[in-house]
């Protein structure tokens, strides 16, 4: 039976996420390695206050993902597929050996820094529940202005969708969505208009920066954010990494592709269970576990059973 490891994106962070990782040597070594690469102790980035920074969040998520993945790799538990939501795609790229951990870490640090600098205030993201993307797109079109642009961002499921843009424009979308039947419409703890054309210059800068990294073809099948396809060429993975920052994340299609390719066990890498909830709500004949709420030995046991 096919298996997939899922790497979460921004919004999954929690304070002390690195300290809360399983106390295994290879996990600690990975956190130490990241600190050496960046030249400072990344454990200092995981406080509630520090995680208000997009850059700090993205660094911590990448390190958390790679550290736990390395534990499973070290114990001979290798998935058939990997996929990452938003910045989680960098963890998936490292897991599939397209990028080195060092190149991914430096790129993610730059990614977060550029995202903070381009729109330092007045922008963000909201999540809307209970509407499909066609209904929500009409509301977005209605409230879009050049002064206060808003864009469809992440299609996480058929009825869980995020919108990016100016806070003033997003407030209007929230009001309109609630009036038109949304179950919930609220701001996320994200200070940048991720996955929208407002970050197109960040995408272009990442494209330039990533020309200097060493690229290999995926050793584990990688599913892209940008177009929800299984990618077999390392350069296509790199393209996905820089394009997706300014494009909608097709996560609902990503999970559909994984399911259609025979995946029936999904394991979400820490620090949270957001992706696990989405996949469990979508399919009744699969098993999905979040490492953050499951004993490592139990995860290994399930992976053994899936072989």
C-alpha positions as CSV (number, residue, x, y, z in Angstrom):
1,X,0.0,0.0,0.0
2,X,1.3,3.5,-0.9
3,X,2.2,6.0,1.8
4,X,2.7,9.7,1.9
5,X,4.4,12.1,4.3
6,X,2.8,15.5,4.6
7,X,4.8,18.6,5.6
8,X,2.6,21.5,7.0
9,X,2.9,25.1,6.2
10,X,2.5,28.4,8.0
11,X,-0.4,28.4,10.4
12,X,0.6,25.1,11.9
13,X,3.2,26.7,14.2
14,X,2.9,26.6,18.0
15,X,5.2,28.0,20.6
16,X,8.1,25.8,21.6
17,X,7.5,23.6,18.5
18,X,11.2,22.6,18.4
19,X,11.4,21.8,22.1
20,X,8.3,19.7,21.7
21,X,9.8,17.4,19.1
22,X,10.5,13.8,20.0
23,X,13.7,13.5,22.0
24,X,15.7,11.5,19.5
25,X,19.4,12.0,18.8
26,X,18.9,12.6,15.1
27,X,16.2,15.2,15.7
28,X,18.4,17.1,18.1
29,X,21.3,16.8,15.7
30,X,19.2,18.3,12.9
31,X,18.2,21.3,15.0
32,X,21.9,21.8,15.9
33,X,22.9,21.5,12.3
34,X,20.4,24.2,11.3
35,X,21.8,26.5,14.0
36,X,25.3,26.0,12.6
37,X,24.1,26.7,9.0
38,X,22.4,30.0,9.9
39,X,24.9,31.1,12.5
40,X,22.6,31.4,15.5
41,X,20.6,29.2,17.8
42,X,17.3,28.6,16.1
43,X,15.7,27.5,19.4
44,X,15.5,31.2,20.2
45,X,13.0,31.6,17.3
46,X,10.2,29.5,18.8
47,X,8.7,31.7,21.5
48,X,5.2,33.1,20.9
49,X,6.6,36.6,20.3
50,X,9.3,35.4,17.9
51,X,6.8,33.4,15.9
52,X,5.0,36.6,15.0
53,X,7.8,36.8,12.3
54,X,7.0,35.0,9.1
55,X,10.7,34.3,8.6
56,X,11.1,32.7,12.0
57,X,8.0,30.6,11.5
58,X,9.1,29.3,8.2
59,X,12.6,28.4,9.5
60,X,11.2,26.5,12.4
61,X,8.7,24.6,10.3
62,X,11.4,23.5,7.8
63,X,13.7,22.3,10.6
64,X,10.9,20.5,12.4
65,X,9.9,18.7,9.2
66,X,13.3,17.7,8.1
67,X,14.3,16.6,11.7
68,X,11.4,14.2,12.1
69,X,11.6,13.0,8.5
70,X,15.3,12.1,9.1
71,X,14.2,10.0,12.1
72,X,11.9,7.9,10.0
73,X,14.5,7.7,7.2
74,X,17.1,6.6,9.8
75,X,14.8,3.8,11.0
76,X,14.2,2.6,7.4
77,X,10.6,4.0,7.0
78,X,10.5,5.7,3.7
79,X,7.2,7.0,2.1
80,X,6.2,6.5,-1.5
81,X,5.2,10.1,-1.8
82,X,6.0,13.5,-0.1
83,X,4.0,16.7,-0.3
84,X,4.2,19.9,1.5
85,X,1.7,22.7,2.0
86,X,3.2,26.1,1.2
87,X,6.6,26.4,2.9
88,X,6.2,22.7,3.8
89,X,7.1,22.0,0.2
90,X,10.7,22.8,1.0
91,X,10.7,20.0,3.6
92,X,9.2,17.7,1.0
93,X,11.9,18.8,-1.5
94,X,14.7,17.9,1.1
95,X,13.0,14.6,1.9
96,X,12.9,13.7,-1.8
97,X,16.6,14.8,-2.1
98,X,16.0,17.5,-4.7
99,X,17.6,20.0,-2.4
100,X,20.2,19.8,0.3
101,X,19.0,20.8,3.8
102,X,21.5,23.7,3.8
103,X,20.2,25.1,0.5
104,X,16.6,24.7,1.6
105,X,17.3,26.4,4.9
106,X,19.0,29.4,3.4
107,X,16.3,29.7,0.7
108,X,13.5,29.6,3.3
109,X,15.2,32.2,5.5
110,X,15.4,34.5,2.4
111,X,11.8,33.6,1.5
112,X,10.5,34.6,4.9
113,X,12.6,37.8,4.9
114,X,11.4,38.9,1.5
115,X,7.8,38.2,2.4
116,X,8.1,40.4,5.5
117,X,9.8,43.2,3.7
118,X,7.5,43.6,0.6
119,X,4.3,44.2,2.6
120,X,5.4,45.0,6.2
121,X,1.9,46.0,7.3
122,X,-1.7,46.2,6.2
123,X,-1.9,42.8,4.6
124,X,-2.8,39.3,5.7
125,X,-4.9,36.2,5.1
126,X,-8.3,34.9,6.1
127,X,-9.9,31.5,6.1
128,X,-13.5,30.9,5.0
129,X,-15.4,27.7,5.8
130,X,-18.6,26.4,4.3
131,X,-18.2,27.8,0.7
132,X,-16.7,26.3,-2.4
133,X,-14.1,28.3,-4.4
134,X,-16.6,29.3,-7.1
135,X,-18.9,31.0,-4.5
136,X,-16.0,32.6,-2.8
137,X,-14.4,33.8,-6.0
138,X,-17.6,35.8,-6.8
139,X,-17.3,37.5,-3.4
140,X,-13.6,38.2,-4.0
141,X,-14.3,39.7,-7.4
142,X,-17.0,41.9,-5.9
143,X,-14.7,43.3,-3.3
144,X,-11.5,43.6,-5.2
145,X,-10.2,47.1,-5.8
146,X,-6.8,48.3,-7.0
147,X,-6.3,50.1,-3.6
148,X,-7.4,47.0,-1.6
149,X,-6.7,43.9,-3.7
150,X,-7.9,40.5,-2.5
151,X,-7.1,37.0,-4.1
152,X,-8.1,33.4,-3.7
153,X,-5.1,31.8,-2.0
154,X,-5.2,28.2,-0.8
155,X,-7.9,25.7,-1.7
156,X,-7.3,23.4,1.3
157,X,-10.6,21.4,0.8
158,X,-13.8,21.9,-1.1
159,X,-15.1,24.1,1.8
160,X,-12.0,25.4,3.5
161,X,-10.4,28.2,1.5
162,X,-8.0,31.0,2.3
163,X,-8.0,34.5,0.8
164,X,-5.0,36.9,0.7
165,X,-4.8,40.6,0.3
166,X,-5.1,44.0,2.1
167,X,-6.7,43.8,5.5
168,X,-9.3,46.4,4.5
169,X,-10.3,44.3,1.5
170,X,-10.3,41.1,3.6
171,X,-12.6,42.7,6.2
172,X,-15.1,43.3,3.4
173,X,-14.7,39.7,2.1
174,X,-15.3,38.4,5.7
175,X,-18.5,40.4,6.0
176,X,-19.8,39.4,2.6
177,X,-19.0,35.7,3.1
178,X,-20.8,35.6,6.5
179,X,-23.8,37.3,4.9
180,X,-23.9,34.7,2.1
181,X,-23.8,31.6,4.2
182,X,-20.2,30.9,5.2
183,X,-19.9,28.9,8.4
184,X,-16.9,30.8,9.5
185,X,-14.7,33.7,8.1
186,X,-11.8,34.9,10.2
187,X,-8.3,36.3,10.0
188,X,-5.4,33.9,10.2
189,X,-2.2,34.6,12.2
190,X,-0.3,35.4,9.0
191,X,0.9,39.0,8.3
192,X,1.6,38.5,4.6
193,X,-0.6,38.1,1.5
194,X,0.8,34.6,0.8
195,X,0.0,32.8,-2.5
196,X,-1.2,35.8,-4.4
197,X,0.2,38.0,-7.2
198,X,1.1,40.5,-4.5
199,X,4.2,38.3,-3.9
200,X,5.2,38.0,-7.5
201,X,8.4,39.9,-7.0
202,X,9.3,37.5,-4.2
203,X,8.7,34.6,-6.6
204,X,11.1,36.3,-9.1
205,X,13.8,36.8,-6.5
206,X,13.6,33.2,-5.3
207,X,13.9,32.1,-9.0
208,X,17.1,34.0,-9.3
209,X,18.5,32.9,-6.0
210,X,17.8,29.2,-6.6
211,X,19.8,29.2,-9.8
212,X,22.8,28.7,-7.7
213,X,21.6,25.6,-5.7
214,X,22.5,22.0,-6.6
215,X,19.5,20.1,-7.9
216,X,18.8,16.4,-8.1
217,X,15.8,14.5,-9.4
218,X,13.4,13.4,-6.7
219,X,14.3,10.0,-5.1
220,X,10.8,10.0,-3.6
221,X,7.7,11.0,-5.6
222,X,7.0,14.7,-5.0
223,X,3.6,16.3,-5.5
224,X,3.5,20.0,-6.4
225,X,1.6,22.9,-4.8
226,X,1.3,24.9,-8.0
227,X,-0.5,22.4,-10.2
228,X,-1.0,19.3,-8.0
229,X,1.1,17.0,-10.2
230,X,3.6,14.2,-9.4
231,X,7.0,15.7,-10.5
232,X,9.9,13.5,-11.6
233,X,12.4,16.3,-12.6
234,X,14.3,18.2,-10.0
235,X,14.0,21.5,-12.0
236,X,10.2,21.1,-12.0
237,X,10.3,20.9,-8.2
238,X,12.4,24.0,-8.0
239,X,9.9,25.8,-10.3
240,X,7.1,24.7,-8.0
241,X,8.9,26.1,-5.0
242,X,9.3,29.6,-6.4
243,X,6.1,29.8,-8.4
244,X,3.8,28.7,-5.6
245,X,4.6,31.7,-3.3
246,X,2.6,33.9,-5.7
247,X,0.1,31.3,-6.8
248,X,-2.8,29.5,-5.2
249,X,-2.0,26.3,-3.3
250,X,-4.1,23.5,-4.8
251,X,-4.0,21.3,-1.7
252,X,-7.4,19.7,-2.2
253,X,-6.1,18.5,-5.6
254,X,-2.8,17.4,-4.0
255,X,-4.6,15.0,-1.7
256,X,-6.8,13.8,-4.6
257,X,-3.7,13.0,-6.7
258,X,-2.2,11.1,-3.8
259,X,-5.4,9.1,-3.2
260,X,-5.7,8.4,-7.0
261,X,-2.1,7.0,-6.9
262,X,-3.1,4.5,-4.2
263,X,-2.0,6.3,-1.0
264,X,-4.1,5.0,1.9
265,X,-1.8,6.0,4.7
266,X,-0.9,9.7,5.3
267,X,1.5,10.8,8.0
268,X,1.7,14.5,9.0
269,X,5.1,15.7,10.1
270,X,5.0,18.0,13.2
271,X,4.2,20.4,14.6
272,X,0.4,20.0,14.2
273,X,-2.5,18.1,12.8
274,X,-4.1,20.5,10.4
275,X,-3.4,18.4,7.3
276,X,-4.5,15.2,9.1
277,X,-7.9,16.7,9.8
278,X,-8.4,17.7,6.2
279,X,-7.6,14.3,4.8
280,X,-9.6,12.4,7.4
281,X,-12.6,14.6,6.6
282,X,-12.2,13.9,2.9
283,X,-11.9,10.1,2.8
284,X,-13.3,7.4,5.0
285,X,-11.2,4.5,3.7
286,X,-7.7,5.9,4.6
287,X,-5.7,6.2,7.7
288,X,-4.0,9.5,8.6
289,X,-1.9,10.2,11.7
290,X,-0.2,13.3,12.9
291,X,3.2,12.6,14.5
292,X,2.5,15.5,17.0
293,X,-0.3,13.5,18.6
294,X,0.9,9.9,18.0
295,X,3.7,7.9,19.6
296,X,6.7,7.4,17.3
297,X,6.6,3.7,17.8
298,X,3.0,3.6,16.8
299,X,3.7,5.5,13.7
300,X,6.5,3.1,12.8
301,X,4.2,0.2,13.5
302,X,1.6,1.5,11.1
303,X,4.2,2.1,8.4
304,X,5.4,-1.5,8.8
305,X,1.9,-2.7,8.3
306,X,1.6,-0.6,5.2
307,X,4.6,-2.3,3.5
